[in-house]
Amino acid sequence: MFGVTILGNNSALPAYDRHPTSQVVTLDQFQFLVDCGEGTQMQLSRYKIKRSRINHIFISHMHGDHYFGLPGLITSMGLLGRENDLYLFAPPAMKGILDAILVAADTTLPYKLHFHPLTKEELLVDDPRYTVETFKVNHRIECWGFVFREKKTPRKINKDSIKKYHLESEAFERLKLGEDVVSNEGAVIKNEEVTLQNAPARSYAYAADTAYTPAIAEKIKDVSLLYHETTYLKELEDRAYLRFHSTTTQAADIAIKANAKKLLIGHFSSKYENLDQFAKEAQAVFPNTELALEGVSYRID
């Protein structure tokens, strides 16, 4: 399963039972927390997401609505007896803040916290099953987006066709890469006889707080699902520009330029109680758009 669960979809101020930004990306057995606004712990509990399954946290920037929940979360993980290492990717200033809080509280975490400062666009995680990259967006302070990509070999094994052969595990890996192999009995096995074309690898891009910046589209080309902030409706484009945020139609335009399959919009200003117009405006430009609603998990296809 590859998907994203929205924990918080509002901008700076909690309002109308909407919370500051936070979401959990799930890729099979792996879970990643992206931003950690105030109230994230409560939302994790509300939607029955286990803290223990989260081993990687990504913080986009140092505005409080994207990280004020983090000190409490990492402390709670310790109180709950966490032993697994935790990997935190965040702007450099985050380390000093967390260190100061832990020192002031005379707290020693019972697990290893690995801190990776975000200072450039780079590959952050390279696992045999997935990668996580970061890219820069255009906000009032330095701010980062993230791209999660699953890894897939070009071919997959046809279990019905392969049953009659006796193969070593190495042969299966070569078959997945499109190669022919030799069975234990010495017979040459043609790749097309025992494999099928694999489905394309899927991807998810998280574009954090940003002014409308077309160059972002090149960094997230062809993603399966794009999350892009839409703090304002299109009538407030001037305000969005002054505050380094985006509107509904601007997010939709980025989705078109990126050739994204689907768009998810969030980070709604607390000036809006009803969100229906956000969906209407974005869908008028990019029809395959949905609102990022709290508690909803969106599959990445």
C-alpha positions as CSV (number, residue, x, y, z in Angstrom):
1,M,0.0,0.0,0.0
2,F,1.3,3.5,-0.9
3,G,-0.7,6.4,0.4
4,V,-0.8,9.5,2.5
5,T,-3.0,10.2,5.6
6,I,-3.8,13.8,6.4
7,L,-3.4,14.7,10.1
8,G,-3.6,18.5,9.7
9,N,-4.7,20.6,6.7
10,N,-4.9,24.1,8.1
11,S,-2.4,27.0,7.9
12,A,-0.9,28.9,10.9
13,L,-4.0,29.0,13.1
14,P,-6.1,26.0,14.1
15,A,-9.7,26.7,13.2
16,Y,-13.0,24.9,12.5
17,D,-11.6,21.7,14.0
18,R,-8.8,21.9,11.4
19,H,-5.2,21.5,12.6
20,P,-1.8,22.8,11.5
21,T,0.1,20.8,8.8
22,S,1.0,17.2,9.4
23,Q,0.7,14.0,7.4
24,V,1.8,10.4,7.3
25,V,3.1,8.7,4.2
26,T,2.8,4.9,4.2
27,L,4.7,2.7,1.8
28,D,4.1,-0.9,2.6
29,Q,5.5,-1.4,6.1
30,F,7.2,2.0,6.2
31,Q,5.7,5.1,7.6
32,F,7.1,8.7,7.3
33,L,5.9,11.7,9.2
34,V,5.9,14.9,7.1
35,D,5.8,18.1,9.2
36,C,4.5,18.0,12.8
37,G,2.3,21.0,13.6
38,E,0.7,21.5,17.0
39,G,-1.8,18.7,17.8
40,T,0.0,16.0,15.7
41,Q,0.1,13.6,18.7
42,M,-3.6,13.9,19.2
43,Q,-4.3,13.3,15.6
44,L,-2.0,10.2,15.5
45,S,-4.1,8.8,18.4
46,R,-7.4,9.8,16.9
47,Y,-6.6,8.0,13.6
48,K,-4.9,5.0,15.3
49,I,-1.5,5.6,13.7
50,K,1.2,4.0,15.9
51,R,4.1,6.3,16.8
52,S,6.4,3.2,17.0
53,R,6.0,2.6,13.2
54,I,7.4,6.1,12.3
55,N,11.2,5.9,11.9
56,H,11.7,9.0,9.6
57,I,10.4,12.5,10.2
58,F,10.7,15.3,7.6
59,I,10.2,19.0,8.6
60,S,9.9,21.4,5.8
61,H,10.7,24.7,7.5
62,M,10.9,26.6,10.8
63,H,7.5,28.2,11.0
64,G,5.7,26.9,14.1
65,D,2.7,25.5,12.4
66,H,5.0,22.9,10.8
67,Y,7.0,21.8,13.8
68,F,5.6,22.9,17.2
69,G,4.3,19.4,17.7
70,L,7.8,17.8,17.3
71,P,9.3,18.3,20.8
72,G,6.3,16.7,22.4
73,L,6.2,13.8,19.9
74,I,9.9,12.8,20.3
75,T,9.6,13.1,24.1
76,S,6.4,10.9,24.1
77,M,8.2,8.3,22.0
78,G,10.8,8.1,24.8
79,L,8.1,7.8,27.5
80,L,6.5,5.0,25.6
81,G,9.8,3.1,25.7
82,R,11.0,3.5,22.1
83,E,14.3,1.8,21.4
84,N,14.5,2.0,17.6
85,D,16.6,4.7,16.0
86,L,14.7,7.8,14.8
87,Y,15.8,9.8,11.8
88,L,15.0,13.5,11.6
89,F,15.5,15.6,8.5
90,A,15.0,19.3,9.2
91,P,16.5,22.8,8.8
92,P,19.7,23.2,10.9
93,A,18.1,25.4,13.5
94,M,15.9,22.5,14.6
95,K,18.7,20.7,16.4
96,G,19.5,23.6,18.7
97,I,15.8,24.0,19.6
98,L,15.4,20.3,20.4
99,D,18.7,20.1,22.3
100,A,17.7,23.2,24.4
101,I,14.3,21.7,25.3
102,L,15.8,18.3,26.3
103,V,18.5,20.0,28.4
104,A,15.9,22.3,30.1
105,A,13.8,19.3,31.0
106,D,16.8,17.1,32.0
107,T,15.6,14.5,29.5
108,T,17.7,11.8,27.9
109,L,16.0,10.0,25.1
110,P,16.2,6.2,25.4
111,Y,16.7,5.9,21.6
112,K,19.2,7.3,19.1
113,L,18.0,10.4,17.4
114,H,19.9,11.0,14.1
115,F,19.6,14.5,12.9
116,H,20.2,15.4,9.2
117,P,20.2,19.2,8.4
118,L,18.5,20.3,5.2
119,T,20.9,22.6,3.4
120,K,20.6,21.6,-0.3
121,E,18.6,19.6,-2.8
122,E,19.7,16.0,-2.4
123,L,18.8,12.4,-2.0
124,L,18.0,12.0,1.7
125,V,17.2,8.3,1.9
126,D,18.1,5.5,-0.5
127,D,16.6,2.2,0.6
128,P,16.3,-0.9,-1.6
129,R,12.6,-0.4,-1.8
130,Y,12.2,3.4,-1.9
131,T,14.0,6.8,-2.0
132,V,13.3,10.2,-0.5
133,E,14.6,13.4,-2.1
134,T,14.3,17.0,-1.1
135,F,13.8,20.1,-3.3
136,K,13.7,23.8,-2.5
137,V,10.4,25.8,-2.7
138,N,9.9,29.5,-2.5
139,H,8.8,30.7,0.9
140,R,9.5,33.7,3.2
141,I,12.2,31.6,4.9
142,E,14.2,28.6,3.6
143,C,11.7,25.8,3.0
144,W,11.9,22.3,1.5
145,G,9.6,19.9,-0.3
146,F,10.0,16.1,-0.4
147,V,9.5,13.4,-3.0
148,F,8.9,9.8,-2.0
149,R,9.5,7.3,-4.8
150,E,9.1,3.5,-4.7
151,K,11.6,1.3,-6.5
152,K,10.4,-1.3,-8.9
153,T,12.4,-3.7,-11.1
154,P,11.4,-3.6,-14.8
155,R,9.9,-7.1,-14.7
156,K,8.0,-9.2,-12.2
157,I,8.0,-13.0,-11.8
158,N,5.1,-14.9,-13.4
159,K,4.5,-17.4,-10.6
160,D,2.5,-19.8,-12.7
161,S,5.3,-20.1,-15.4
162,I,8.2,-20.2,-13.0
163,K,7.0,-23.2,-10.9
164,K,8.4,-25.9,-13.2
165,Y,12.0,-24.5,-12.9
166,H,14.5,-24.9,-10.1
167,L,16.4,-21.6,-9.6
168,E,18.7,-20.0,-7.1
169,S,17.6,-16.7,-5.5
170,E,20.1,-14.8,-7.6
171,A,18.4,-16.0,-10.8
172,F,15.1,-14.4,-9.6
173,E,16.8,-11.1,-9.2
174,R,18.3,-11.3,-12.7
175,L,15.0,-12.2,-14.2
176,K,13.4,-9.1,-12.6
177,L,16.0,-7.0,-14.3
178,G,15.0,-8.5,-17.7
179,E,17.9,-11.0,-18.1
180,D,17.7,-14.6,-19.3
181,V,18.9,-17.2,-16.8
182,V,20.0,-20.8,-16.7
183,S,18.1,-23.3,-14.5
184,N,19.8,-25.7,-12.1
185,E,19.4,-28.4,-14.8
186,G,21.3,-26.3,-17.4
187,A,18.3,-25.1,-19.4
188,V,18.2,-21.6,-20.7
189,I,15.1,-19.8,-19.5
190,K,14.0,-16.9,-21.7
191,N,13.0,-13.9,-19.7
192,E,9.7,-13.3,-21.5
193,E,8.6,-16.8,-20.8
194,V,8.6,-16.4,-17.0
195,T,8.2,-12.7,-16.3
196,L,5.6,-9.9,-16.8
197,Q,6.0,-6.2,-17.3
198,N,6.0,-4.6,-13.9
199,A,3.7,-1.7,-13.1
200,P,5.4,1.7,-13.2
201,A,6.9,2.9,-9.9
202,R,4.7,5.3,-8.0
203,S,5.7,8.6,-6.4
204,Y,4.4,11.3,-4.0
205,A,5.6,14.9,-3.9
206,Y,4.9,17.2,-1.0
207,A,5.3,20.9,-1.9
208,A,5.4,22.7,1.4
209,D,4.6,26.4,1.9
210,T,5.5,28.2,-1.3
211,A,4.7,31.1,-3.5
212,Y,3.7,30.2,-7.1
213,T,6.9,29.0,-8.6
214,P,6.7,27.2,-12.0
215,A,10.3,26.0,-11.6
216,I,9.1,23.6,-8.9
217,A,7.2,21.6,-11.6
218,E,10.5,20.4,-13.1
219,K,11.6,19.0,-9.8
220,I,8.5,16.8,-9.4
221,K,7.9,15.8,-13.0
222,D,5.4,13.0,-13.6
223,V,4.6,12.3,-9.9
224,S,1.7,10.1,-9.2
225,L,0.3,12.4,-6.5
226,L,1.2,16.0,-5.8
227,Y,0.3,17.7,-2.5
228,H,0.5,21.5,-3.0
229,E,-0.5,24.2,-0.6
230,T,-3.4,26.4,-1.4
231,T,-3.7,28.9,1.4
232,Y,-6.0,31.2,-0.5
233,L,-8.7,31.3,-3.2
234,K,-7.7,32.8,-6.5
235,E,-9.3,36.2,-5.7
236,L,-6.5,36.7,-3.1
237,E,-3.6,36.1,-5.5
238,D,-2.0,39.4,-4.5
239,R,-2.1,38.5,-0.8
240,A,-0.7,35.1,-1.6
241,Y,2.2,36.7,-3.5
242,L,3.0,39.0,-0.6
243,R,2.9,36.2,2.0
244,F,4.8,33.6,-0.2
245,H,1.8,31.3,-0.5
246,S,-0.2,30.0,-3.4
247,T,-3.8,30.0,-4.5
248,T,-6.1,27.2,-5.8
249,T,-5.5,27.9,-9.5
250,Q,-1.8,28.3,-9.0
251,A,-1.5,24.9,-7.4
252,A,-3.5,23.4,-10.2
253,D,-1.2,25.1,-12.8
254,I,1.8,23.5,-11.1
255,A,0.1,20.1,-11.3
256,I,-0.4,20.6,-15.1
257,K,3.2,21.7,-15.6
258,A,4.5,18.8,-13.6
259,N,2.3,16.3,-15.5
260,A,1.1,15.0,-12.1
261,K,-1.6,12.3,-12.2
262,K,-3.5,13.7,-9.3
263,L,-3.4,16.9,-7.1
264,L,-4.1,17.1,-3.4
265,I,-4.6,20.6,-1.9
266,G,-4.3,21.8,1.7
267,H,-2.8,24.4,4.1
268,F,-6.1,26.3,4.1
269,S,-6.2,29.8,5.6
270,S,-8.3,30.0,8.8
271,K,-10.3,32.9,7.2
272,Y,-12.2,30.2,5.3
273,E,-14.7,28.0,7.2
274,N,-16.1,26.2,4.1
275,L,-13.7,24.6,1.7
276,D,-16.0,23.7,-1.2
277,Q,-14.8,26.7,-3.3
278,F,-11.2,25.5,-3.0
279,A,-12.1,22.3,-4.8
280,K,-14.2,24.0,-7.4
281,E,-11.5,26.5,-8.4
282,A,-8.7,23.9,-8.5
283,Q,-10.8,21.4,-10.4
284,A,-11.7,24.0,-13.0
285,V,-8.0,24.0,-14.0
286,F,-6.9,20.5,-13.0
287,P,-10.0,18.2,-12.8
288,N,-8.3,15.4,-10.9
289,T,-8.0,17.4,-7.7
290,E,-9.1,16.6,-4.2
291,L,-9.2,18.4,-0.9
292,A,-6.7,17.2,1.7
293,L,-9.2,16.3,4.5
294,E,-8.1,15.3,8.0
295,G,-8.4,11.7,8.8
296,V,-8.6,10.6,5.1
297,S,-6.0,8.4,3.5
298,Y,-5.4,8.9,-0.2
299,R,-4.1,6.0,-2.2
300,I,-1.2,6.7,-4.5
301,D,-1.8,4.9,-7.8
